Amino acid sequence: MKHASTRNVIERFFGLLKIRWAILRSSSFYPLKTQCRIITTCCLLHNLIRREISTDPVECDINDFDLSSNSEDRETISQVSLSEQWTAWRDNLALQMFNNWRRNREI
């Protein structure tokens, strides 16, 4: 249950960031380093807002929505287990990505 609880907190936080910062709502075509800086900046600004404003209107809206939604409709992860099929798929994907990377480096 800790995994599901942690996952819910993280999803809620990223949902809050997407509501607040439009730049996070769609795909980004910036270089990876710039994307990391954008996310870090959004998090820092979020923390600044939470520190300086006693009642955050964005979070109030989300809390109102959470109270009105039916908690039985939410899917939670209660157990995570490995399978041979998943491991093989993941290893195959990693190998394909590595081979593509190596091919592109040779060009």
N, C-alpha and C positions, 0 to 999 in steps of 0.2 A: 504494500500500500504506500510505502514511502516514495517509490518511483512514480506512482500515479499522482500523488500529492505534489511532488516536485515538478512534474510535467505540467500540471495545472497552473502552478504559480508562474512558471516560465512562459507558458502560452498566454496567460493573462497579461503578463508584463509586456510581451512583444505586441499583443493586441492593443494595449494602451499606447505603446510607442507609435504604432501604425495609425491610430486614431489621431494622435497629437501631431505627428510629423508626416506630411504628405509624401515626402521624398522616399519614405519606407514602404509605401503602399504598392509600388509597382516594381518591375524588374529594373535593375540598375546596370548601366553600361559603362560605369566608371571603372577605372583600374581597381584591382583588389585592395591595394593599400588605401586608396581614397574611400572605398566602401567601408573599410574598417574604421577609418577616421570619422566618417559620417555617423556610423552607429555609435561610436564612443561619444561623439559630440551630443547626439540625441540623448544618450543616457545621462551625461553630465548635466545637460540642460533640464532634463526631467528631475534629477535630484535637486538642482537649484530651485526649481519651481516648488517642489514638495517642501523644501526647507523654508522658503520665503512666503509662501501662501498657505494659510492655515487650512483652507477648504479648497481643494482642487475640483473645479467644475467637471472636468473630464472624468475623474475617478468617481464623482458622485453619480454621473450619468451611467457609468458602467455598473456601479453598485445597485442602482435602481433596476437596471436590466437584469442583473443576476438574481435579484429577489423575485422578480416577476416571472422568470423562466422556470420551467419544470426540471428539477434536478434528476428525475428518473430518466429523462431523455439523454443525459450525458453518458458518454462511453468512457469508462476508466480502464486502465490496464492494471490487472491484479497480479499478473505473473508474466515474466519474460523468460523464455527458454530458447536454447539454441537447437537448430535442427541441421542435419547433414545437407538437406536440400538448400537451406538458406546459406550455409557456409560455402557450399560449392558455387552457388550463384554469385555470392559476394567475391569469392576468389577469382572467378571467371571475369567478372566486371573489372576488378583491379588489374588483372593481366591484360585485358583488352585496352584499358586506359594507358597502362604502361607502354604497351606495344605501339599505340597511336602516338604517344609522346615521343618515343624513341624514333619512330619513322619521321615525324615532323622535325626533329632535331637534325636528322641527316640531310634534309632538303636544303 
